[in-house]
Amino acid sequence: MPTVRLNNGVEFEAGPSSIILDSAAKFGVLLPYSCKTGRCSSCKCKVLHGKTRAVRPETGLTEEETEDGWILSCVRIAETNLTIEIDDLGEVVLPTVKTLPCRISHLEPLATDVIRVKLRLPPTAEFAFIPGQYIDLIGPNGIRRSYSLANAGFADKVLELHIRAVYGGEMSEYWFKQAKVNDLLRLNGPLGTFFLRDTADVDLVFLATGTGIAPIKAMLESLTVRPAGQTPRTITVLWGGRVSGDLYFDVTSIIGKHTFIPVLSRAENSWTGKRGHVQNVLLSLCPDLSNTAVYACGSDTMIHSAKQHLIKNGLSEKCFYSDAFVCSSAQ
């Protein structure tokens, strides 16, 4: 049975037909991940020694990355002993993943193509999550889709989702034409490793496009109740949309005196704010990135561009955290 060794010396055994990411988890080694389908790049790692085999296309990698030895641990099997360049999550303890029933308790339009959904869990349900994580929701006919959690607290047994309409999507058809309060669904989660790390005296920057603001909203809410010793030095949020109606809630109500920069790519003539893309606007501010951690959520294009350009401008690669929204082939 092949042994996988991380660049920090941590080792685990990889089954002959087991995905590297899953093999690591069986031995209590937590590696970063998001989509688990090879379409984003959250689990990207570099092979330093050994051979692997892909079981699904790695669309989250560029041709250049593949040629340079990068793989996605969520769709790769170790064929030989392996050394890979990636850090595990150390002593982080992730909440237990569960499958639970839930009912829709609230449906509210937020924009022309976005609705807020609140899910109510049974009073006896035991469920915990870290703000920034997501769930898989299992709807009519067993349709399964992933949605980020938009709230930080769970005292009232309610989970908040921001759901965007996808043209021709099967689940979108349900959400925007059929869903009603009290519908019974199932959820599986929490999932993903997109959550805040150490925030003490750090300059935090959040980049979001569209409903990528949902997990960032949860993170921002969690910052308001962090212990004094974990307070960031500054918080800057850049949220991008096409037109002003895409920015569907007031970020300043959470971050208070900190900086919020709305950005539009197809702004109306009356728009007086920033135009273009969030990552370019951030770079135009010429920020000092030496003490910065960036959390980006939204389109895969934005995330790839932001990571590439920010690292070139001084951001440590280890201080860039992301969760790319990648559409199912049959939404």
Secondary structure, DSSP 8 states (H G I E B T S, - for coil): --EEEETTS-EEE--TTSBHHHHHHHTT-----SSSSSSS-TTEEEEEES-EEESS--TTS-HHHHHTTEEETTSEEESS-EEEE----TT------EEEEEEEEEEEEEETTEEEEEEE--TT------TT-EEEEE-GGG-EEEEE---S--TTSEEEEEEE--TT-HHHHIIIII--TT-EEEEEEEE---S----TT-EEEEEEEGGGHHHHHHHHHHHTTS-GGG--SEEEEEEEESSGGG--S-THHHHTTSEEEEEESS--TT--SEES-HHHHHHHT----TTEEEEEEEEHHHHHHHHHHHHHTT--GGGEEEEEE---TT-
